[in-house]
Amino acid sequence: MQRPRLQTFVVLLFACSGISGLIYEIAWSKYLSLLMGSTAYSHMFVLATFMGGLAWGAWYWGRAADRSPNPLRLYAALELVIGAYCAVYPLLMLGAEKVFLGAASGFDLSSHPALLTFLKCILSISTLLLPTFCMGGTLPILLKPLTRNLSESGPMVARLYWMNSLGAVAGAALAGFFLIRLISLDGALWVGAAINIVVGFVALALSRSARPLEAEKAARTASEPASRFTSLAILVACVSGFVAMVYELSWIRLLTTLLGSSTYSFTVMLIAFISGIVLGSWIVSKILARKNDLLGLLAWCQIGTAIFMIATLPLYERLPYYLWKLSGLLSNDPGAFAVFIFCEFGFCFALMIVPTTLSGMSLPVAGRIASGDITALGKSIGGIFSVNTIGAVAGALVTGLILIPAVGVKQSIEIAVLINAGLGVVVLLKDPNVPGTRAAAICALIVLAGVAYRVEVPKWDENISSVGVYRAFFKEAPPSYGEFLTELQARTVLWYKEGVTANVAVNEFTNDDGRRERSLVINGKTDASTEHDLPTQVLLAQIPMMLASDSSDVLVIGLGSGITPGSVLQHPVRTVECVEISQEVVDCNGYFADANHQVLQDPRFHLIVDDAITYVKVHPKKYAAIISEPSNPWIAGIGNLFTEEFFDLCKDRLEDHGVLAQWFHTYDVDDSVFTLVLRTLSRSFPHVMVWAPTDLDVVLIGSKEPISPDFDEMSRRLRDPLVAGELARIQMRGLPAFLSTQISGRGLNEAGPVNSEKRPLLEFLAPISFFTHAHVEFTGAIDRRDSSGDTTLLQSVLDRRLSLNAEDYLNIARYQWNVADADYRRTVEALHACLRLDPQKKEALELYATVAGAMNQTEERVGALQRLAAIEPDDPVYLSAYAVEYFSWRQSENSPTLKEESAMPIRVMERAVELSHRNDERYLMRLAEMLTVADRSQEAGEMYAAAVTFRQQYEPMETEITDEELLTKTASAYLDAGDPSAAEQYVTRLKSGYPASSGLPQLEQKLTEIKERK
């Protein structure tokens, strides 16, 4: 076969190899996370093994390629081995899982974290080392049959590199967007294996028809830098690999807060990063053959990266605001999701393009510099790629486990910039083509740029770093960046940490009810709070504890604010084990100690920092209740806690009459996602209940045996002072109010897909419904609270003729109304039932008036206030409220007989003033305003004057009117009544006290006109 055609075929084959390589990387990480857990350390083990295998393979097979009589045949053999191994990988993982769980359980490694970690490391190495070892050798092997001399080697390395990286982009897109979602994890792996096998057989066929190429031994002349600069090139390759991983992991952590943690976002970030590598190596493939000053090019790749980062880092703080504004240009319709993903890619690409392009240029250039002998080309290139990969492994481990936790994302990037600049300067100073004065000038400019940057951007605002603007996408952004900052100042960051697992913050702010609230924010998303989420966090504990027949040992998945396990401990349990994946969440838990009963100090509480799936798998303990409260499943990895396999595992860990309580949400989720989770749970548990603590959250209860609670026992538990006090803080009192949160006693036992480990549909579907900000409607369809029959526990109580009294219904209404996302309909229904039983119940009428006002049902509100005024005819509070509301209602209706109708509310208001002995300025002013509208100006002036006198004698009450406004109203009323003598004293007081009052000129003019007429 002719050489150009052979090169084309082989390069295309290598691109296909890149496709399979990224499919494997993504699939392997998911396989191993199911077994080893999703902790940062587990991910690091997988990454280190993957890249370590590549490094070892590049080093070993590069040398083997130099000795091979037919390198193309060797390449074919490697591809076939990789394909065959990955084809049987699912079966190998089954065996590995049995060995891992057997060893972990048999030697009780759950109580020895260090040994368990070591076992995870061994598992990662044993399952990934062989294929990655083979993958690492493919490039240096392919270089041999495609290159005749050193002048060709540099462009060919770059060409192979960019084509393989381009294939990697395609592989990341296929696996991250389509294959795993459509044909399962196993299917994705088999697609990659099929690609490798086809590539292997094609390469084998080519190896038979290709003629061996005679190598020309390179002449070692002064123009060849290998003898002088090989060590420098190796150093640059290693350090640039290190720095590239610092940037990649720092960008991922930064962009996770901006874009969210979905599998789509991670795929987009990966594609954007590799795309820069593609572009850089493509550029080098075009210019390397005619470029003489390779050291200068290598130096400027490093210096250029440093300069670009110094220039753009000051903009990083503004990225959340820019992204928010950008989202306003798009719609959040389901059909626009692909456009949104493309815009995310464009955003990431713009952020990464220059550094990644320069990184993609550096490695082929370093490889060309280090190559000084065509007969040892495989060794040279294999060595360069090996040390680059070793540097990348070190960069990943140091950044993820040391740098970001120790100094944060900003300083991690700054350290990488400093390394780029220093490395570039070292190479520049070694370059004989660069005069010393020019090198010194460049060094001075870099130093000045660094100093200017440090002065301009000393630190990032922690408020911005934890803002999570992706939660506000498609809502209107503030008009300017300054206003964006002003809005952020409404909250105080009490604690902030960029840790190994995530960025975690504790914020404090004043909520809509005027109370101070604290929230736990993980990667920009609020996962717990002391007010808004309190009902859900408390009931997530109380529902299973009320339903479980035994409360000896309880497992809680997810610490969060600690409120849920703290609530469990209000029962007489023996132990509560809590598995939390993030150490940072544990570290900040003290800020929630007042809300969680200082749960970390309770001797019955045992905290385990680990992945929940791994812990439950290796810890064969039985529990009376398992309470699972992970974060939202649109976050990558969280969906593993909603799989059929995990629910089956939980069922196996429950005692016979134990219960699983699974939190889920109805916001940012559509019916298809909700039914997927409910169907999956129902597939594992024969008995399922659905409870709704709020309109935004549900608690799914699964059990192996039917739940037939003893209502007398439940009532006794609810009267326990600790439990009663726990429920009282969410305005829940009594058994009926508790039972009113159950909406269904059945699961979803219908045909349809389920969420599984091998086909994690939830991980792919949930981000789409999050994008559309959908809300579940299905809960309304399964709500059985109004149905007869034993479909809910409350209905069971009613069907057994255990009638509820007025107080029971009032308690139901209070809870439904006081949760952050009130159920208006359920509140009104309960109040109607209460008032049917006791029409004179003041608390019910007060709440009904409040609810009717919130629902803009003015007539109903007026009616409730009228009944209150009739019940308490001597209470000025009720009389005033009724009079004002009735008067405002008729006024808003533009009643033509308003003046005539005003007589009744004015009499009622006069009665309120009389009962208060004119010692409440609010009543005086309300009466004055009503008299003004009724054209009874003289009386209105007297009421305003009485309010003025009250303010002179007593401390001013909370009111919406200032002294200036009160004086103006008083003078105006007397003038309207034609009483200039009474008005004049208030005009005079206004003039002396508030000479710049805007209403003063008109009052003076009107006063003069009245005096002249008289």
Salt bridges, closest charged atoms under 4 A:
ASP66 OD1 - LYS144 NZ 3.30
GLU97 OE2 - LYS617 NZ 3.38
GLU152 OE1 - ARG3 NH2 2.36
GLU152 OE2 - ARG148 NH2 3.53
ASP186 OD2 - LYS758 NZ 3.29
GLU224 OE2 - ARG368 NH2 3.68
GLU414 OE2 - LYS410 NZ 2.43
GLU414 OE1 - ARG454 NH1 2.96
GLU508 OE1 - ARG516 NH2 3.49
GLU508 OE2 - ARG518 NE 3.08
ASP513 OD2 - ARG515 NH2 3.57
ASP527 OD1 - LYS525 NZ 2.68
GLU531 OE1 - ARG515 NH2 3.15
ASP533 OD1 - HIS532 ND1 3.51
ASP553 OD2 - ARG574 NH2 2.51
ASP553 OD1 - LYS621 NZ 3.89
GLU577 OE1 - HIS619 NE2 3.87
GLU577 OE2 - LYS621 NZ 2.69
ASP602 OD2 - ARG604 NH2 3.12
ASP610 OD1 - LYS120 NZ 3.58
ASP652 OD2 - ARG653 NH1 2.68
ASP668 OD2 - ARG471 NH2 3.50
ASP668 OD1 - HIS773 ND1 2.92
ASP695 OD2 - HIS775 NE2 3.88
GLU713 OE2 - ARG716 NH2 2.60
GLU713 OE2 - ARG717 NE 3.24
GLU726 OE1 - HIS597 NE2 2.58
GLU726 OE2 - ARG729 NH2 2.97
GLU750 OE2 - ARG679 NH2 3.20
GLU763 OE2 - LYS30 NZ 2.53
ASP783 OD2 - ARG785 NH2 2.78
ASP783 OD2 - ARG826 NH2 3.32
ASP786 OD2 - ARG825 NH1 3.62
ASP786 OD1 - ARG826 NH1 3.12
GLU807 OE2 - ARG814 NH1 3.44
GLU807 OE1 - LYS841 NZ 2.93
ASP821 OD2 - HIS532 NE2 3.59
GLU829 OE2 - ARG825 NH1 2.56
GLU829 OE1 - ARG826 NH1 3.48
GLU872 OE2 - LYS842 NZ 3.01
ASP874 OD1 - ARG911 NH2 2.63
GLU885 OE1 - ARG861 NE 3.04
GLU901 OE1 - ARG890 NE 2.95
GLU910 OE2 - ARG936 NH2 3.80
GLU914 OE2 - ARG911 NH1 3.67
ASP920 OD2 - ARG922 NH2 3.02
GLU921 OE2 - ARG951 NH2 2.96
ASP935 OD2 - LYS899 NZ 2.31
GLU939 OE2 - ARG936 NE 2.84
ASP963 OD1 - ARG951 NH1 2.45
ASP976 OD1 - LYS1006 NZ 2.44
GLU984 OE2 - LYS1011 NZ 2.69
GLU1004 OE2 - LYS991 NZ 3.44
